[in-house]
Amino acid sequence: MTPQRLQQEIAILEKYFPRKYKFENLYLDNELLDVGVKTQSGKVYRLNIKLKPDYPNSLPSVYVVYPLPLLKHDGSAISGASHDMHTLSNDGSKIQLCHYKPENWNPNHSLYRVILKARIWLEAYEGHLATGNPIDNYLTS
Amino acid sequence: MDNNQNNNGNKASNQVITKTLEEMNKGLANNSNQLVFDPSTGEFVVAKPNQQLSPDATTINSIAQDGFAKTI
């Protein structure tokens, strides 16, 4: 990400998520945004949003890094890619979420919108925990 | 003021949020109400038609309805 784009992202994040985020590894290949998110129920999650060097032209990758494991309604852990749960991978230390469709991503979208997208996923996840319905029941594909 | 309300609308319980998301997913959503993120509280709220919202509020409906990727 360019320094100019970083300043734009910081300006938006300061407005909407003040003191809840931190950029790491800036200007390196493994640049990421670490952010804390609280859902409507008051539960706290931590997300890592990984940025490729060509961000914002490329779609960032979103991972839940806390709490882990993320359990399903039946008590088992969410594991691997799942169509019903809108997850892409799980390497044991983080779970990758599906968020923007590549065709709906454009460089004008900010990390703020990615966080909101992940927040919606988390609300759907808590709906799954409460009812047992798959996350797909709550998210438009 | 009711404990479930704030200045920007009706604070939504997590059950209301998931019900709203489910209705949007199934095309049953009542478009007269908007699901909104209020950055002053970090909460989602349900905003009624013509309700005055914070200028910083972000409508969630369009973000949710532009779809979520799935595994192939």
Backbone of each chain as ProteinMPNN parsed JSONL, in Angstrom:
{"seq_chain_A": "MTPQRLQQEIAILEKYFPRKYKFENLYLDNELLDVGVKTQSGKVYRLNIKLKPDYPNSLPSVYVVYPLPLLKHDGSAISGASHDMHTLSNDGSKIQLCHYKPENWNPNHSLYRVILKARIWLEAYEGHLATGNPIDNYLTS", "coords_chain_A": {"N_chain_A": [[0.84, -1.18, 0.0], [0.463, 2.207, -0.727], [2.03, 5.113, 0.827], [0.285, 7.295, 0.688], [-2.225, 6.092, 0.344], [-2.325, 4.68, 2.729], [-2.575, 6.783, 4.585], [-5.129, 7.66, 3.931], [-6.649, 5.409, 4.639], [-6.145, 5.314, 7.392], [-7.312, 7.703, 8.216], [-10.022, 7.152, 7.82], [-10.385, 4.902, 9.475], [-9.767, 5.969, 11.964], [-11.942, 7.522, 12.348], [-14.075, 5.718, 12.457], [-13.339, 3.382, 13.858], [-11.803, 4.11, 16.235], [-8.75, 3.713, 17.962], [-8.858, 0.956, 17.929], [-7.419, -0.547, 16.234], [-4.485, -1.663, 14.455], [-1.768, -1.235, 12.333], [0.538, -3.502, 10.898], [3.844, -4.481, 9.894], [4.264, -2.611, 7.87], [4.531, -1.598, 4.497], [5.85, -3.862, 3.759], [5.937, -7.212, 2.34], [4.189, -8.714, 3.826], [2.184, -7.133, 4.956], [-0.283, -6.091, 7.294], [-3.514, -5.521, 8.828], [-4.48, -5.337, 12.079], [-7.307, -5.781, 13.99], [-9.765, -5.084, 16.467], [-13.022, -6.275, 17.062], [-16.29, -5.81, 18.196], [-19.224, -7.615, 18.618], [-22.85, -7.384, 18.291], [-23.831, -8.705, 20.498], [-21.919, -8.279, 22.352], [-19.665, -9.824, 22.402], [-16.169, -10.242, 21.847], [-13.931, -10.142, 19.133], [-10.927, -10.79, 17.298], [-9.466, -9.665, 14.364], [-7.341, -10.336, 11.595], [-6.327, -8.624, 8.836], [-5.003, -9.261, 5.878], [-2.829, -7.766, 3.556], [-2.01, -7.576, 0.194], [0.932, -6.592, -1.667], [-0.006, -5.057, -3.785], [-2.352, -3.956, -2.909], [-4.713, -1.296, -2.953], [-5.627, -2.672, -5.198], [-5.915, -5.381, -5.207], [-7.894, -7.919, -3.602], [-8.196, -7.919, -0.089], [-7.247, -10.402, 2.414], [-9.128, -11.933, 4.973], [-8.934, -12.864, 8.336], [-10.005, -14.616, 11.235], [-8.488, -14.386, 14.309], [-8.814, -14.534, 16.961], [-11.521, -15.386, 19.061], [-10.003, -18.653, 19.193], [-10.279, -22.212, 19.063], [-12.857, -21.486, 16.641], [-15.985, -22.384, 17.447], [-18.614, -24.548, 16.31], [-22.244, -24.767, 16.264], [-22.738, -27.351, 17.109], [-20.62, -27.863, 18.739], [-18.249, -28.741, 17.671], [-15.172, -27.786, 15.995], [-14.897, -25.11, 13.633], [-13.622, -25.978, 10.571], [-11.342, -25.822, 7.935], [-12.169, -25.189, 4.438], [-15.445, -24.165, 3.791], [-18.514, -24.304, 2.27], [-21.083, -23.834, 3.341], [-20.472, -22.41, 5.646], [-19.138, -20.225, 4.82], [-16.31, -20.04, 4.85], [-12.798, -20.058, 4.08], [-10.363, -21.275, 4.722], [-8.493, -22.98, 7.303], [-5.855, -22.912, 9.283], [-5.267, -23.692, 11.792], [-4.171, -21.675, 13.336], [-5.584, -19.556, 12.56], [-8.661, -18.528, 10.996], [-9.855, -18.266, 7.795], [-12.05, -15.988, 6.372], [-14.788, -15.786, 4.039], [-15.466, -12.932, 2.193], [-15.841, -10.113, 0.431], [-16.951, -10.703, -2.887], [-14.743, -11.357, -5.551], [-15.469, -10.073, -7.957], [-16.982, -8.006, -7.067], [-15.31, -6.362, -5.769], [-13.528, -3.317, -5.602], [-10.936, -0.832, -6.075], [-11.764, 1.425, -4.742], [-13.066, 0.682, -2.475], [-12.717, 0.645, 1.026], [-10.669, -0.398, 3.854], [-12.285, -0.149, 6.028], [-14.855, -0.849, 5.079], [-14.362, -3.509, 4.566], [-13.988, -4.448, 7.155], [-16.574, -4.012, 8.148], [-17.921, -5.843, 6.583], [-16.829, -8.218, 7.552], [-17.763, -8.003, 10.138], [-20.494, -8.386, 9.721], [-20.377, -11.057, 8.925], [-19.594, -12.148, 11.364], [-21.827, -11.596, 12.954], [-23.646, -13.239, 11.665], [-22.41, -15.663, 12.195], [-22.82, -15.817, 14.965], [-25.558, -16.032, 14.906], [-25.721, -18.55, 13.78], [-24.599, -20.017, 15.905], [-26.608, -19.739, 17.799], [-28.831, -20.938, 16.651], [-28.169, -23.112, 15.07], [-28.489, -23.089, 12.378], [-26.849, -22.961, 9.185], [-24.216, -20.588, 8.428], [-24.569, -19.649, 5.913], [-27.265, -19.352, 5.752], [-27.77, -16.805, 6.522], [-26.328, -15.02, 5.016], [-26.093, -13.237, 2.026], [-25.377, -14.603, -1.085]], "CA_chain_A": [[0.0, 0.0, 0.0], [1.263, 3.432, -0.784], [1.851, 5.986, 1.991], [-0.912, 8.119, 0.517], [-3.396, 5.263, 0.624], [-2.309, 4.396, 4.164], [-3.142, 7.939, 5.289], [-6.58, 7.655, 3.694], [-7.231, 4.327, 5.458], [-6.053, 5.713, 8.804], [-8.315, 8.752, 8.458], [-11.349, 6.513, 7.921], [-10.414, 4.026, 10.657], [-9.8, 6.826, 13.166], [-13.31, 8.035, 12.481], [-15.064, 4.673, 12.719], [-12.841, 2.393, 14.824], [-10.639, 4.72, 16.897], [-7.979, 2.978, 18.982], [-9.175, -0.475, 17.897], [-6.715, -1.152, 15.099], [-3.037, -1.426, 14.381], [-1.119, -1.756, 11.131], [1.825, -4.159, 11.151], [4.684, -4.811, 8.728], [3.947, -1.651, 6.809], [5.344, -1.52, 3.271], [6.479, -5.159, 3.482], [5.044, -8.118, 1.612], [3.214, -9.3, 4.755], [1.478, -6.019, 5.603], [-1.61, -6.482, 7.765], [-4.26, -4.694, 9.768], [-5.006, -6.092, 13.218], [-8.426, -4.956, 14.472], [-10.704, -5.696, 17.405], [-14.415, -6.046, 16.688], [-17.275, -6.283, 19.166], [-20.514, -7.854, 17.972], [-24.019, -6.819, 18.973], [-24.004, -9.407, 21.78], [-20.851, -7.863, 23.258], [-18.494, -10.694, 22.275], [-15.039, -9.573, 21.195], [-13.155, -10.938, 18.181], [-9.798, -10.096, 16.68], [-9.294, -9.99, 12.954], [-6.147, -9.912, 10.85], [-6.641, -8.393, 7.421], [-3.716, -9.292, 5.189], [-2.833, -6.949, 2.352], [-0.947, -7.839, -0.773], [1.629, -5.34, -2.007], [-0.74, -4.233, -4.756], [-3.581, -3.412, -2.337], [-6.099, -1.782, -2.957], [-6.074, -3.302, -6.44], [-6.26, -6.767, -4.915], [-8.799, -8.16, -2.474], [-7.489, -8.37, 1.114], [-7.681, -11.662, 3.031], [-9.586, -11.661, 6.342], [-8.802, -14.023, 9.219], [-10.294, -14.518, 12.673], [-7.344, -14.919, 15.054], [-9.268, -14.706, 18.339], [-11.039, -16.567, 19.78], [-9.802, -19.898, 18.448], [-10.991, -22.45, 17.807], [-14.238, -21.027, 16.537], [-16.807, -23.59, 17.534], [-19.915, -24.552, 15.66], [-23.388, -25.002, 17.14], [-22.654, -28.704, 17.675], [-19.456, -27.959, 19.617], [-17.032, -29.034, 16.911], [-14.493, -26.581, 15.51], [-14.953, -24.802, 12.202], [-12.34, -26.418, 10.014], [-11.179, -25.849, 6.488], [-13.078, -24.449, 3.573], [-16.821, -24.623, 3.925], [-19.513, -23.572, 1.491], [-22.175, -23.423, 4.229], [-20.014, -21.489, 6.692], [-18.437, -19.099, 4.17], [-14.904, -19.976, 5.247], [-11.895, -20.497, 3.015], [-9.304, -22.152, 5.21], [-8.214, -22.95, 8.731], [-4.553, -23.572, 9.46], [-5.071, -23.934, 13.216], [-3.89, -20.427, 14.032], [-6.511, -18.532, 12.073], [-9.706, -18.996, 10.082], [-10.057, -17.268, 6.746], [-13.463, -15.756, 6.056], [-15.186, -15.269, 2.734], [-16.145, -11.639, 2.339], [-16.218, -9.598, -0.88], [-16.701, -11.46, -4.108], [-13.733, -10.633, -6.341], [-16.075, -9.208, -8.979], [-17.6, -6.839, -6.409], [-14.262, -5.557, -5.141], [-12.833, -2.33, -6.421], [-9.954, -0.124, -5.238], [-12.371, 2.499, -3.95], [-13.507, 0.136, -1.188], [-11.697, 0.826, 2.064], [-10.594, -1.452, 4.871], [-13.477, 0.027, 6.879], [-15.938, -1.662, 4.523], [-13.989, -4.922, 4.764], [-14.279, -4.752, 8.561], [-18.03, -4.138, 8.286], [-18.294, -7.119, 5.956], [-16.464, -9.263, 8.523], [-18.686, -7.861, 11.274], [-21.735, -9.058, 9.313], [-20.09, -12.495, 9.007], [-19.582, -12.522, 12.79], [-23.218, -11.619, 13.428], [-24.221, -14.466, 11.1], [-21.823, -16.77, 12.964], [-23.515, -15.912, 16.25], [-26.871, -16.581, 14.577], [-25.508, -20.002, 13.645], [-24.407, -20.592, 17.247], [-27.871, -19.725, 18.53], [-29.908, -21.714, 16.014], [-27.686, -24.281, 14.336], [-28.569, -22.865, 10.928], [-25.536, -22.593, 8.638], [-23.988, -19.152, 8.202], [-25.13, -19.37, 4.582], [-28.668, -18.984, 5.928], [-27.865, -15.377, 6.864], [-25.509, -14.193, 4.137], [-26.421, -13.245, 0.612], [-24.231, -15.078, -1.87]], "C_chain_A": [[0.886, 1.243, 0.0], [1.065, 4.257, 0.495], [0.598, 6.853, 1.897], [-2.179, 7.325, 0.835], [-3.467, 4.933, 2.119], [-2.926, 5.553, 4.95], [-4.65, 8.021, 5.104], [-7.264, 6.598, 4.576], [-7.239, 4.725, 6.93], [-7.114, 6.771, 9.125], [-9.708, 8.144, 8.639], [-11.431, 5.67, 9.197], [-10.454, 4.834, 11.947], [-11.21, 7.344, 13.429], [-14.261, 6.948, 12.974], [-14.62, 3.629, 13.744], [-11.64, 2.957, 15.583], [-10.06, 3.809, 17.97], [-8.291, 1.48, 19.0], [-8.399, -1.197, 16.803], [-5.225, -0.83, 15.169], [-2.522, -2.021, 13.072], [0.213, -2.384, 11.524], [2.533, -4.407, 9.824], [4.441, -3.871, 7.549], [5.013, -1.64, 5.72], [6.155, -2.792, 3.012], [5.469, -6.059, 2.78], [3.953, -8.704, 2.5], [2.503, -8.225, 5.592], [0.109, -6.509, 6.095], [-2.192, -5.441, 8.698], [-4.817, -5.62, 10.839], [-6.099, -5.222, 13.842], [-9.31, -5.753, 15.423], [-12.124, -5.302, 17.035], [-15.316, -6.602, 17.781], [-18.611, -6.45, 18.454], [-21.639, -7.281, 18.83], [-24.232, -7.453, 20.346], [-22.936, -9.012, 22.791], [-19.621, -8.753, 23.202], [-17.409, -9.996, 21.456], [-14.274, -10.566, 20.33], [-11.966, -10.097, 17.716], [-9.623, -10.592, 15.263], [-7.921, -9.554, 12.486], [-6.561, -9.785, 9.389], [-5.317, -8.258, 6.686], [-3.824, -8.6, 3.835], [-1.685, -7.349, 1.45], [-0.291, -6.522, -1.154], [0.858, -4.458, -2.984], [-2.092, -3.747, -4.22], [-3.613, -1.909, -2.585], [-6.562, -2.413, -4.273], [-6.456, -4.766, -6.225], [-7.114, -6.85, -3.66], [-7.992, -8.573, -1.24], [-8.047, -9.702, 1.626], [-8.008, -11.396, 4.498], [-9.554, -12.944, 7.161], [-9.318, -13.674, 10.61], [-9.107, -15.15, 13.392], [-7.661, -15.057, 16.543], [-10.778, -14.563, 18.374], [-10.861, -17.753, 18.833], [-9.774, -21.067, 19.425], [-12.361, -21.792, 17.831], [-15.107, -22.278, 16.481], [-18.113, -23.426, 16.776], [-21.004, -24.831, 16.7], [-23.286, -26.369, 17.826], [-21.417, -28.906, 18.552], [-18.167, -28.325, 18.918], [-16.443, -27.731, 16.382], [-14.771, -26.375, 14.023], [-13.608, -25.18, 11.611], [-12.386, -26.383, 8.497], [-12.192, -25.01, 5.735], [-14.47, -25.038, 3.687], [-17.754, -23.705, 3.159], [-20.578, -23.003, 2.428], [-21.75, -22.375, 5.246], [-19.277, -20.276, 6.115], [-17.022, -18.929, 4.733], [-14.04, -20.547, 4.124], [-10.849, -21.482, 3.509], [-9.207, -22.037, 6.722], [-6.901, -23.679, 8.929], [-4.247, -23.816, 10.942], [-4.808, -22.667, 13.994], [-4.818, -19.307, 13.588], [-7.507, -19.171, 11.106], [-9.961, -17.914, 9.06], [-11.526, -17.19, 6.366], [-13.64, -15.388, 4.589], [-15.848, -13.912, 2.957], [-16.519, -11.132, 0.949], [-16.002, -10.649, -1.963], [-15.682, -10.668, -4.923], [-14.345, -9.669, -7.358], [-16.746, -7.964, -8.371], [-16.573, -5.962, -5.696], [-13.752, -4.52, -6.116], [-11.946, -1.489, -5.51], [-10.534, 1.031, -4.428], [-12.921, 1.998, -2.613], [-12.361, 0.267, -0.182], [-11.689, -0.367, 3.015], [-11.759, -1.341, 5.853], [-14.622, -0.847, 6.381], [-15.627, -3.148, 4.662], [-14.285, -5.337, 6.211], [-15.788, -4.899, 8.767], [-18.521, -5.455, 7.688], [-17.983, -8.277, 6.922], [-17.375, -9.209, 9.743], [-20.023, -8.539, 10.957], [-21.54, -10.569, 9.382], [-20.163, -12.938, 10.474], [-20.992, -12.545, 13.371], [-23.918, -12.889, 12.92], [-23.696, -15.689, 11.842], [-22.541, -16.927, 14.305], [-24.964, -16.371, 16.058], [-26.801, -18.091, 14.428], [-25.362, -20.657, 15.018], [-25.739, -20.723, 17.982], [-28.877, -20.717, 17.967], [-29.446, -23.026, 15.399], [-27.812, -24.143, 12.837], [-27.184, -22.505, 10.391], [-25.429, -21.089, 8.42], [-24.588, -18.729, 6.856], [-26.603, -18.962, 4.654], [-28.854, -17.474, 6.085], [-27.172, -14.461, 5.856], [-25.921, -14.35, 2.689], [-25.189, -13.657, -0.191], [-24.133, -14.31, -3.19]], "O_chain_A": [[1.925, 1.291, 0.659], [0.046, 4.115, 1.171], [-0.066, 7.113, 2.9], [-3.084, 7.82, 1.507], [-4.551, 4.911, 2.7], [-3.709, 5.331, 5.873], [-5.369, 8.412, 6.024], [-8.309, 6.851, 5.175], [-8.224, 4.5, 7.633], [-7.737, 6.73, 10.186], [-10.474, 8.572, 9.502], [-12.43, 5.719, 9.914], [-11.101, 4.432, 12.915], [-11.61, 7.571, 14.571], [-15.139, 7.206, 13.797], [-15.462, 3.051, 14.43], [-10.569, 2.351, 15.577], [-10.785, 3.219, 18.772], [-8.013, 0.808, 19.992], [-8.702, -2.348, 16.487], [-4.782, 0.11, 15.829], [-2.809, -3.173, 12.749], [0.928, -1.86, 12.379], [1.901, -4.525, 8.774], [4.418, -4.289, 6.392], [6.214, -1.668, 5.987], [7.038, -2.805, 2.154], [4.296, -5.711, 2.645], [2.914, -9.141, 2.005], [2.26, -8.408, 6.785], [-0.576, -7.253, 5.393], [-1.488, -4.611, 9.272], [-5.538, -6.571, 10.537], [-5.854, -4.065, 14.184], [-9.567, -6.938, 15.211], [-12.398, -4.141, 16.731], [-15.128, -7.73, 18.237], [-19.076, -5.538, 17.77], [-21.418, -6.77, 19.928], [-24.756, -6.808, 21.254], [-23.034, -9.371, 23.965], [-18.631, -8.477, 23.88], [-17.692, -9.265, 20.508], [-14.006, -11.693, 20.748], [-12.001, -8.867, 17.741], [-9.632, -11.795, 15.003], [-7.399, -8.529, 12.926], [-7.081, -10.728, 8.792], [-4.599, -7.271, 6.847], [-4.77, -8.813, 3.077], [-0.538, -7.449, 1.884], [-0.885, -5.457, -0.987], [1.05, -3.243, -3.007], [-2.892, -3.192, -4.973], [-2.568, -1.277, -2.43], [-7.754, -2.663, -4.45], [-7.242, -5.321, -6.992], [-7.067, -5.984, -2.786], [-7.177, -9.491, -1.329], [-9.176, -10.076, 1.308], [-7.254, -10.711, 5.189], [-10.075, -13.978, 6.742], [-9.094, -12.569, 11.103], [-8.753, -16.299, 13.128], [-6.874, -15.628, 17.298], [-11.288, -13.644, 17.732], [-11.51, -17.825, 17.79], [-9.274, -20.905, 20.538], [-12.946, -21.571, 18.891], [-14.975, -23.111, 15.584], [-18.639, -22.323, 16.625], [-20.712, -25.098, 17.866], [-23.696, -26.527, 18.976], [-21.192, -30.007, 19.055], [-17.094, -28.227, 19.513], [-17.121, -26.706, 16.327], [-14.869, -27.333, 13.255], [-12.567, -24.743, 12.102], [-13.336, -26.849, 7.868], [-12.956, -24.237, 6.312], [-14.648, -26.256, 3.679], [-17.778, -22.493, 3.372], [-20.935, -21.83, 2.325], [-22.559, -21.547, 5.664], [-18.844, -19.401, 6.864], [-16.595, -17.819, 5.049], [-14.475, -21.389, 3.338], [-10.489, -22.42, 2.797], [-9.762, -21.125, 7.334], [-6.823, -24.897, 8.769], [-3.108, -24.111, 11.305], [-5.166, -22.568, 15.167], [-4.828, -18.23, 14.185], [-7.236, -20.202, 10.489], [-10.252, -16.771, 9.415], [-12.162, -18.203, 6.075], [-12.771, -14.767, 3.976], [-16.705, -13.777, 3.831], [-17.439, -11.676, 0.337], [-15.013, -11.381, -1.958], [-15.751, -9.44, -4.977], [-13.811, -8.586, -7.595], [-17.037, -6.998, -9.076], [-16.922, -4.947, -5.094], [-13.566, -4.798, -7.301], [-12.176, -1.437, -4.302], [-9.874, 1.556, -3.531], [-13.21, 2.796, -1.721], [-11.197, 0.03, -0.506], [-12.575, -1.221, 2.983], [-12.17, -2.341, 6.442], [-15.286, -1.512, 7.176], [-16.535, -3.957, 4.856], [-14.773, -6.439, 6.459], [-16.234, -5.802, 9.475], [-19.424, -6.096, 8.225], [-18.787, -9.195, 7.08], [-17.72, -10.244, 10.313], [-20.614, -9.188, 11.821], [-22.426, -11.288, 9.842], [-20.732, -13.985, 10.781], [-21.318, -13.41, 14.184], [-24.68, -13.525, 13.648], [-24.439, -16.639, 12.091], [-22.833, -18.046, 14.727], [-25.533, -17.02, 16.935], [-27.684, -18.82, 14.879], [-25.93, -21.72, 15.268], [-25.968, -21.697, 18.699], [-29.683, -21.277, 18.71], [-30.242, -23.949, 15.228], [-27.303, -24.981, 12.093], [-26.423, -21.815, 11.07], [-26.438, -20.404, 8.248], [-25.049, -17.6, 6.692], [-27.125, -18.315, 3.746], [-29.928, -16.932, 5.824], [-27.411, -13.254, 5.851], [-26.077, -15.465, 2.191], [-24.098, -13.121, 0.006], [-23.231, -14.567, -3.989]]}, "seq_chain_B": "MDNNQNNNGNKASNQVITKTLEEMNKGLANNSNQLVFDPSTGEFVVAKPNQQLSPDATTINSIAQDGFAKTI", "coords_chain_B": {"N_chain_B": [[-36.173, 7.065, 28.264], [-36.34, 4.113, 26.367], [-34.394, 1.233, 27.125], [-33.547, -0.107, 24.905], [-33.127, 1.656, 22.922], [-31.461, 4.285, 21.126], [-29.998, 7.464, 20.211], [-29.91, 7.305, 17.463], [-31.769, 5.562, 16.533], [-33.469, 2.413, 16.752], [-31.777, 0.378, 18.838], [-30.551, -2.639, 17.829], [-31.152, -5.973, 18.825], [-29.008, -8.885, 18.941], [-30.478, -10.967, 17.928], [-32.353, -9.673, 16.365], [-30.692, -8.594, 14.445], [-29.663, -10.918, 13.149], [-32.041, -11.983, 12.224], [-32.839, -9.989, 10.462], [-30.722, -10.12, 8.609], [-31.167, -12.695, 7.644], [-33.675, -12.379, 6.449], [-33.023, -10.538, 4.449], [-31.335, -12.128, 2.94], [-33.122, -13.976, 1.972], [-34.74, -12.476, 0.459], [-36.858, -11.262, 1.703], [-36.819, -8.96, 3.076], [-37.92, -6.003, 4.735], [-37.83, -3.161, 3.126], [-38.238, -0.652, 4.08], [-37.127, -0.185, 6.521], [-33.827, 0.427, 7.635], [-30.755, -1.192, 8.169], [-28.19, -0.096, 10.128], [-24.849, 0.992, 10.764], [-23.654, 2.502, 13.599], [-21.106, 4.521, 14.296], [-20.563, 5.903, 16.611], [-21.375, 4.413, 18.735], [-20.631, 1.893, 18.047], [-22.509, 0.058, 17.44], [-25.031, -1.848, 15.668], [-27.98, -0.471, 14.37], [-31.545, -0.307, 13.921], [-32.973, 1.655, 11.605], [-35.701, 3.771, 11.141], [-37.964, 4.747, 8.419], [-37.309, 7.991, 7.152], [-36.053, 8.77, 9.415], [-33.795, 10.741, 11.258], [-30.382, 10.432, 10.882], [-27.088, 9.919, 12.222], [-24.507, 11.735, 10.617], [-22.289, 10.235, 10.206], [-23.129, 7.653, 10.14], [-23.368, 4.387, 8.689], [-24.985, 2.68, 6.152], [-25.928, -0.655, 6.326], [-27.319, -2.45, 4.785], [-26.745, -2.41, 1.956], [-24.12, -3.253, 1.9], [-24.291, -5.797, 2.925], [-25.965, -6.942, 1.042], [-24.576, -6.959, -1.329], [-23.357, -9.29, -1.501], [-21.643, -12.297, -0.423], [-18.615, -13.984, -0.809], [-18.115, -17.441, -1.722], [-16.735, -20.688, -1.097], [-15.316, -22.552, -3.781]], "CA_chain_B": [[-35.914, 6.367, 27.003], [-36.217, 2.66, 26.452], [-33.009, 0.779, 27.111], [-33.197, -0.674, 23.606], [-33.081, 2.705, 21.925], [-30.491, 5.351, 21.278], [-30.358, 8.646, 19.439], [-29.931, 7.065, 16.031], [-32.765, 4.596, 16.141], [-33.682, 1.331, 17.69], [-30.65, -0.531, 18.947], [-31.033, -3.963, 17.476], [-30.557, -7.111, 19.519], [-28.348, -9.748, 17.955], [-31.514, -11.761, 17.253], [-32.944, -8.835, 15.31], [-29.684, -8.501, 13.367], [-29.617, -12.146, 12.357], [-33.337, -12.113, 11.537], [-32.795, -9.052, 9.329], [-29.814, -10.681, 7.6], [-31.835, -13.857, 7.047], [-34.734, -11.878, 5.56], [-32.37, -9.965, 3.261], [-30.816, -13.247, 2.151], [-34.248, -14.683, 1.343], [-35.541, -11.521, -0.306], [-38.074, -10.946, 2.457], [-36.546, -7.792, 3.92], [-38.745, -4.805, 4.638], [-36.857, -2.133, 2.739], [-38.513, 0.645, 4.701], [-36.185, -0.044, 7.627], [-32.432, 0.24, 7.242], [-29.787, -1.621, 9.175], [-27.175, 0.957, 10.064], [-23.763, 0.959, 11.743], [-23.443, 3.802, 14.241], [-19.734, 4.468, 14.819], [-20.442, 6.519, 17.937], [-21.614, 3.36, 19.731], [-20.144, 0.61, 17.54], [-23.663, -0.84, 17.371], [-25.978, -1.801, 14.564], [-29.308, -0.013, 14.773], [-32.572, -0.356, 12.884], [-33.432, 3.028, 11.393], [-37.008, 3.834, 10.495], [-38.006, 5.69, 7.305], [-37.265, 9.436, 7.443], [-35.406, 9.034, 10.7], [-32.541, 11.463, 11.117], [-29.26, 9.596, 11.292], [-25.786, 10.56, 12.33], [-23.859, 11.826, 9.295], [-21.245, 9.209, 10.119], [-23.726, 6.316, 10.106], [-23.182, 3.658, 7.43], [-26.044, 1.703, 5.902], [-25.384, -2.004, 6.202], [-28.066, -3.256, 3.806], [-26.091, -2.562, 0.652], [-22.877, -4.016, 2.084], [-24.677, -7.202, 3.075], [-26.662, -7.467, -0.131], [-23.727, -7.132, -2.515], [-22.994, -10.695, -1.548], [-20.446, -12.859, 0.204], [-17.995, -15.049, -1.597], [-18.198, -18.81, -1.221], [-15.7, -21.551, -1.648], [-15.733, -23.145, -5.068]], "C_chain_B": [[-35.765, 4.869, 27.262], [-34.754, 2.248, 26.362], [-32.568, 0.242, 25.755], [-33.122, 0.382, 22.521], [-31.893, 3.615, 22.179], [-30.863, 6.477, 20.336], [-30.501, 8.373, 17.958], [-30.967, 6.039, 15.614], [-32.912, 3.543, 17.191], [-32.458, 0.457, 17.707], [-31.167, -1.937, 18.736], [-30.365, -5.022, 18.347], [-29.873, -7.985, 18.481], [-29.347, -10.651, 17.249], [-32.162, -10.967, 16.124], [-31.982, -8.715, 14.135], [-29.722, -9.757, 12.507], [-30.928, -12.373, 11.616], [-33.359, -11.205, 10.308], [-31.897, -9.582, 8.224], [-30.474, -11.85, 6.877], [-32.914, -13.399, 6.064], [-34.142, -11.255, 4.298], [-31.909, -11.076, 2.336], [-31.943, -13.926, 1.372], [-35.162, -13.737, 0.561], [-36.816, -11.114, 0.39], [-37.939, -9.658, 3.254], [-37.543, -6.67, 3.649], [-37.816, -3.631, 4.36], [-37.123, -0.768, 3.364], [-37.608, 0.879, 5.904], [-34.774, -0.344, 7.137], [-31.622, -0.25, 8.431], [-28.568, -0.72, 9.023], [-26.108, 0.721, 11.115], [-23.548, 2.366, 12.273], [-22.053, 3.806, 14.873], [-19.592, 5.086, 16.206], [-20.647, 5.491, 19.042], [-20.987, 2.033, 19.327], [-21.261, -0.408, 17.365], [-24.329, -0.768, 16.004], [-27.307, -1.297, 15.124], [-30.262, -0.185, 13.601], [-33.158, 1.039, 12.762], [-34.754, 3.006, 10.635], [-36.973, 4.845, 9.342], [-38.032, 7.138, 7.803], [-36.624, 9.76, 8.787], [-34.074, 9.732, 10.472], [-31.415, 10.619, 11.699], [-28.009, 10.435, 11.452], [-25.156, 10.639, 10.944], [-22.773, 10.779, 9.107], [-21.81, 7.793, 10.015], [-23.566, 5.693, 8.722], [-24.291, 2.628, 7.275], [-25.436, 0.334, 5.606], [-26.054, -2.783, 5.079], [-27.295, -3.49, 2.517], [-24.817, -3.384, 0.778], [-23.198, -5.5, 2.215], [-25.211, -7.772, 1.771], [-25.794, -7.536, -1.379], [-23.025, -8.482, -2.493], [-21.695, -11.045, -0.861], [-19.915, -13.971, -0.678], [-18.225, -16.393, -0.931], [-17.003, -19.578, -1.742], [-16.227, -22.172, -2.921], [-15.712, -24.655, -4.957]], "O_chain_B": [[-35.152, 4.437, 28.238], [-33.975, 2.84, 25.616], [-31.373, 0.144, 25.477], [-33.06, 0.055, 21.335], [-31.387, 3.707, 23.297], [-31.931, 6.448, 19.725], [-31.157, 9.143, 17.256], [-31.032, 5.681, 14.438], [-32.543, 3.726, 18.352], [-32.122, -0.152, 16.691], [-32.114, -2.369, 19.394], [-29.157, -4.973, 18.578], [-30.122, -7.848, 17.284], [-29.117, -11.064, 16.113], [-32.478, -11.512, 15.067], [-32.397, -8.73, 12.976], [-29.804, -9.675, 11.282], [-30.929, -12.897, 10.502], [-33.836, -11.6, 9.245], [-32.247, -9.512, 7.046], [-30.36, -11.985, 5.658], [-33.051, -13.962, 4.978], [-34.687, -11.418, 3.207], [-32.063, -10.995, 1.118], [-31.74, -14.391, 0.251], [-36.215, -14.139, 0.067], [-37.761, -10.666, -0.258], [-38.835, -9.301, 4.019], [-37.949, -6.424, 2.514], [-37.105, -3.165, 5.25], [-36.332, 0.161, 3.201], [-37.349, 2.027, 6.268], [-34.558, -1.249, 6.331], [-31.789, 0.225, 9.555], [-27.993, -0.598, 7.941], [-26.413, 0.299, 12.23], [-23.293, 3.301, 11.513], [-21.846, 3.151, 15.894], [-18.612, 4.825, 16.903], [-20.155, 5.668, 20.157], [-20.825, 1.143, 20.163], [-21.002, -1.595, 17.165], [-24.212, 0.223, 15.283], [-27.7, -1.665, 16.231], [-29.847, -0.207, 12.442], [-33.769, 1.548, 13.702], [-34.902, 2.316, 9.626], [-36.082, 5.691, 9.279], [-38.716, 7.451, 8.778], [-36.658, 10.906, 9.236], [-33.312, 9.349, 9.583], [-31.479, 10.157, 12.839], [-27.893, 11.522, 10.887], [-25.267, 9.689, 10.169], [-22.384, 10.474, 7.979], [-21.057, 6.838, 9.823], [-23.623, 6.389, 7.708], [-24.51, 1.803, 8.162], [-24.555, 0.191, 4.758], [-25.442, -3.671, 4.485], [-27.197, -4.62, 2.038], [-24.469, -4.131, -0.136], [-22.479, -6.351, 1.692], [-24.952, -8.926, 1.429], [-26.212, -8.106, -2.387], [-22.201, -8.78, -3.358], [-20.784, -10.228, -0.732], [-20.667, -14.784, -1.215], [-18.494, -16.472, 0.268], [-16.347, -19.17, -2.7], [-17.436, -22.302, -3.112], [-16.028, -25.349, -5.923]]}, "name": "protein", "num_of_chains": 2, "seq": "MTPQRLQQEIAILEKYFPRKYKFENLYLDNELLDVGVKTQSGKVYRLNIKLKPDYPNSLPSVYVVYPLPLLKHDGSAISGASHDMHTLSNDGSKIQLCHYKPENWNPNHSLYRVILKARIWLEAYEGHLATGNPIDNYLTSMDNNQNNNGNKASNQVITKTLEEMNKGLANNSNQLVFDPSTGEFVVAKPNQQLSPDATTINSIAQDGFAKTI"}
